[in-house]
Every structure is written in structure tokens, then in C-alpha cells.
Amino acid sequence: MKSLFTFLFFLLTLAATAQSHLTGTVVDNTGQPLSYATVALLQARDSSVVRGALTDESGRFVVTVGAPGTYRTRITSLGFSDLYTSPVSLEATTTTLDLGRLPLSIGARQLGDVTVKAQPSLFTQQSDRIIMNVEGSVLTRGNKVDDLLRYMPRVRYDNGTVSVGNKSNVLILVDGRQMGQASLAGFLQTFSAEDILRLEVITNPSARYDATVGAVINIITRKSREQGINGRVSASYSQGQYGRSSASGSLNYRQGKWNLFGSLNTTLPSTAYSTQLINRTFPNASQQNDLTTNNTYRSLATSLGIDYAVTPRHTVGLRLNGKWGRDDKYTTTLTRTITGSGADSTLRTLNDARESAGTYDLNLNYKGQFGPASVPGGPRELTVYVTESILDKDAAQLIRYQTLTESQPATQLRILNPNQQRNLIGQLDFGTPILGGRWHMDLGAKYVFIRNNNTLRQQNRIAGQYVTDPIFSQSGTYQENTYAAYTTFSRQFGQGWSLQGGLRAEHTQQSLVQSNLARTYTGLFPSLGVNRSLAGGRSWGVTLSRKVSRPGLNSLVPYRYLIDPYTLIQGNPAIRPTFAHTLDAFYALGSLTLFANYSYNRDPMTNVLIANEQTGQYTQIDANLRSSHDVYTGATYAKNISSLWQTNTTLMVMGNLTDSPVNELARYRASGLWLTVNSTNIFSLPHGWNYELTLVGMSAARSGLFTQKAIAGVSMSLTKSLLTRRANLRVDVSDVFRTLYSRLAVNYGSVDFSMRSYNDSQRVKVSFSYNFGKKTIKAARQTKLGNEEEKSRMGR
């Protein structure tokens, strides 16, 4: 791998020719940087578009010019008047020409004026990321943020679990910052999609991000540029087997240098329903478990923030996110056991579980720019973040089981599981142009402290009293300290070439108080990206990186958790992190993008089942396999077929090869290929209605030790704007034919397990939202909190 990195650096340096760039900084009428403004390079003689770019968080843009000539730029941003710069001449000897600060004036274009017929293609492939522009799209109307994730190419969102291709360690940022896991779940499920400007997916992140991050999804919200107040209120109700309802509101107030914003979202008492049918086979017996679960839940989530622009180039901010929720889950399980001698018994288990949890994230951040903006490569930039996250959870279960064919009294037990987690992060990032602005260098350092205090007590009811069972009772405090530093270098060359390379070093210390577990490991994690822009809007890119995946905090605590007499879950303090080498490539041809990925994983973590033939008990444990190979390749086609039809379709072929000892098997080897499809089609109907048809499907698939049967489903919706486009009405019908159910199977050694799971997925939902105040908007100031991966491990 090191030889490959060195070779590519050397090859690209030899191939590089003299560069020619147009740069500048786009600001608003108050001097604040405008991020994600669109910059188009035009031929001065006829205003034809040569190529384009987007401004970064600091308002800076760089456009590579392929040939000498006379050019001008057109700069556009929603809510502002278009700006055309004066023509400039670029000679063959010109390397960089800086246009300086380019102010935009607030214009009359409003969000409500955007219609589907004027909507550009949703997806754009850039050098290191896929961008979904949703401003003004009907996809946002009446939807929440988690609904938008289902439209992203290569992204799979299933019951709160997010993956990108074959990568499950996905970092989700909101305006460049990370929430705690519980706060993030509340944001995804309750925040209005109409307040989202764009989504970005980085499929192979650079050394700037934590080495444990396999992919990044950045959700960029928008805030008002207008002085005064504006906001949104919304409500939804859905009906399936049971009803669910929610309400939310957001508010933004801007005055002078101050900007205050917040949202409040509540899930009213709602019920989720699911059933599972599990079959377990032993040499001399078989078991069938029939589970029915009703989960009544409620939550309240809030997100508050304040930004103060000390000067146009120095901003400080404060963020507070919180979520409080309670789940009451009642599960009835019938376990039928048939032995080889013909004996037949049925065990009835009642599990009454209650969980309440509160979490908050508090972040202080500073961002500043230094030096003149007109220097080649732009000014130097410094960001500092300090974040604290706390999770406090209280969980209890009352379990009662009895064999129906016997007259013995029921067995009763109680499981108490309080858990407290704390996460403290400090991070510093510094970026500066070097070598006369031809290269850009980023440096950063990070410190992370994590503590997980977990107590598990199982108490058996004996003679009317609860008595603690020491076998199933554990208490331990897990602590982790991580020190990290990184540097990256990037440059744009002539002929459309660009290069980015970096190296990250991480040192981790782990310990489990009350035990002898103490581990220390250090790793170097390089990354490299090569991209080329071609004529006609075509481009290609290749990225390579080394990654690590750390286990979730709860997996490391040595607990034993009894669900019923035949089902046990336990922690594994000895589980090791997974190290991976991954390669991503793409080729974009306008509306069509081809892509591919390969990953080699050492010590991949997965769920392992252990079957005990004598007791008929199955134990689930997180453990390491020896190695696995993952691959996917496919295509995304995103195009306005006509003024009435827009399609966004992704086809992907995925594969996996696993080779490892498992349980009593000296070698387990399995492989497979499968196909996935996700197609969203939007049709414009008369009288302002829009119809959306979504098709999803996956052939029989396998991952690690598990195989999944084929699955397919259809969903549809109708949307319409009302009250002069200030209100939106949406009606959804999900899983129209009730075909989205899961079928899993595991078969190795003495383990023979299969499961069929249904949930309340066939639903009709009605959503209504209303906007008040002025609608001129901008992208929110992005704030990376520095806790990118650690906080996602909290609560797992």
C-alpha cells in the first residue's frame, strides 16, 4: 500500500503541467462569506459556460481554466441577485488570478418561486463527494430528514441504521458538526426536510476525518439572511396497524451581528408493532419462537444555536442539542420445543421493558481567517472546537415465563440496566496556502475522552423477594483516551488534474475498571485522492485510504443479558478493532455516474451465534472474524426526462467473501453477489400536484455470517403547495403491497437459525407544514465539532 501511494504521487507530479486558476471570495452585503454559491466560468465572447465550481465554507472558490482566453464569471446564490464579473484575460503564463472579494446583493428570488419544472438534476458528482441539491424540490415537502436519506445514491437507511455501499461506519454531520447519537436520531426523525439545503456523501473520507469513519454524510441546513424572524410549523399523522403523530417547529432570528436559531420537535405517544418468527434447529431438537412486540414511545428533541460575528472574518458560536424519550415495550414470546423423542413443550414468556433516556450535546466553536484574502490560495483559516456529550439512560425489564403444559408456577425475574456515558472532545484545525498558493496544507490535532459506566443486575424472584443473581450481574466502567493528529496537502494542476493526500496518526488507550483489561494501540492512516475533469462535463476520480473501526462501547462491557431461558446476549471485552484498506473510483458522464469500491478488512466485527445442544440455548456475542473482502459497483442515472418527469435511479451489484474460523469450525468460507435497485420518479400533474413513485429491491444477499432473502417494495406520494406556496400538503402511502419484510438465515457448525420479521411498514401518512416570515435563505455556517466518530459509538 505504501509503495502504491508513493508511485501515484510520483506519477502525478511528473504528469502535471502549468496550472491556470481563477479564484475569489464570495460574500453577502454585510461582508459574511457565502458558502455553496454557484460559480460558472463563461466565455466572454458569447457567455457560454466552460465549467463551474462551488464556494467552500469560507466563501472561497477555485476554477481551473483549461486554455488561455478571455473569461468572466457568473455567481448565483438563492435569495441574492446574480453577479457577473468583468472580463479578464488569461495568458499561457498565468498561474493564478484572484478576483478578490465579490459581494452579492439580496435579490427578489424567493424559495417559493422554485418549481419542479425549473428544478435541475438532484445529484452532482464532485471530486470526493456526491451532492444532492434539494432546495425547492418536492422531495422536501412534508418529509423529515431521514426521508431524504432514502433518496441518496448508495445510501441505505433502515430503522435508524445508515450504510453507504458496504460501509456501516457512517459519520452523519449537521452543518459540519456531530450530534450525540440520541440527539441525532431525534434530528433525523423530526427535523423538517424543507429546512435542508443539500446533502453530501463522501464515500472515502480523507485523513482529515477520524480513521474509523468509512463514509460521511453532511446535512446542510439553511438559515435566513433577512433581519427579523421567520420559521416553520408542521404536523403529521400516520396510520397503519397503530397510529403515530408528531409536531415540530423552527425559528430563526437575525439582528445585526447576532443570529439565533432553534427547533423543537415532539413525537406524541405512538406505537410501533412488529412480529418475528424464529426457527432454531439442533441435532436432536428444534425450537420455534413466535414474538409479538408493541412499543409505545414518546420523545422531545430540541436544537438551539447562536452565532456572533465579532468581525466579518471571525465568528464564535454555541450549540446545544438535547433529546428526552421514553419507550414502553411489551413482548409476548411463545417458544415451542420438539425433541427427537417426540416430546413437545411450549414456553410462554412475557417481557415488560421500560427505558427512559436523556442526552445533550454542548459545543463551543470559533472560526477565524487571517491574512489578506487576495493572496494566492486565499487566507489562512483557524477553527477550534470543544464539545461535551452526556447520555443518561435507565432501563428495566420484568420477565415472566412458564411452560404451558406444566403446572409449576411461573418463573419471574427483573433486569435493571442503568447506563451513563460521557464524551469530551477538543479539536483544532488550521489551513493555509503554501508554496506561493500552488498547494494548500491542512493541519489538525484532536483529543477524545470517553467513559461508559454500565451496571447490569438480574434479580430472580424467590419466595416473594428479588434476589440478585451474580452470574448475570456485572458492573464496570470503560474508559478510552484517544490522541490524534493529521496533515493533508492538496493542489489543482493544469489539464483538469487535482491531487489530495494526507496522513493521520491515532493513539488509543483503553481500560476497563474493575478488571485487568488494558489495551494501547497506535496506527498510521494515509489517504490519497486523484481526480481529473474532462471536457463535456465528464470527470473521474480514485481515492485510497486505510481505516479502523472500533467496537461500540456497550460491546466491550462483560455483561450477560438473559432475554428468555433460550436466548442470551453477552459483551466481549476482548473484541478487537477492524482495520481496512479501501479503494473508491467513479466516472461521471453528465446524468450518468459509474462507481466502484473494494475493501479488505482484517478482524471484521460481526454478530456471532453460539448454539448449546445440551441446554437448547443460543448466545449472541460481538466477535471478530479473520478477514473479509467487500466490493460493490454500479451506476446512478439522474435526469429530467422531460418537463413532467424526473428520475433518479441507482443500480448496484455488491459482493462479499468471508474466510475465518467460527466457533468449533476451523474454517468458514462463503461468498456471494447480489443486486440492489432504488428508483425515485417524480411526475408533475395538473393544478400544481406532484406524484412520486419509489421502487426499491434487493436480491438474495449475504454479509459476514448472515444471508438475507430477496426483498422489494413500492411507495408513492402526492404533494401540493397551498396558501401562495407558504404551506405544503403531502400524502404518503408506504410499502403499498406490504412486501418489505426481512428474512435472515445463519447456518454454520452447530448453528442453524432463520428469522422472518414483519413491522408496521404499510402506512398512510398525512403531513402539513406552514412557513412564516421571509424566505430568503442561505446555507448554515458549518461547524465541525470534532467528535465525529466517538459520539456515534455512544448508545451503541
Helices and strands as residue ranges (DSSP letters): H 2-15, E 21-27, E 38-43, E 49-54, E 60-64, E 69-76, E 83-84, E 88-90, E 96-103, G 111-113, G 116-118, E 123-125, E 130-133, G 138-140, H 145-149, E 155-158, E 161-164, E 170-174, H 181-190, G 193-195, E 196-202, E 215-224, E 228-239, E 243-255, E 258-282, E 285-311, E 314-339, E 344-370, E 380-403, E 411-416, E 419-434, E 439-462, E 465-468, G 470-472, E 474-492, G 494-496, E 497-513, E 518-533, G 535-537, E 538-549, H 553-556, E 560-564, E 567-570, E 578-589, E 592-602, E 605-612, E 617-624, E 627-642, E 645-662, E 665-684, G 686-688, E 689-698, E 701-703, E 706-708, E 711-722, E 727-734, E 742-748, E 751-759, E 763-773, E 777-779, H 790-793
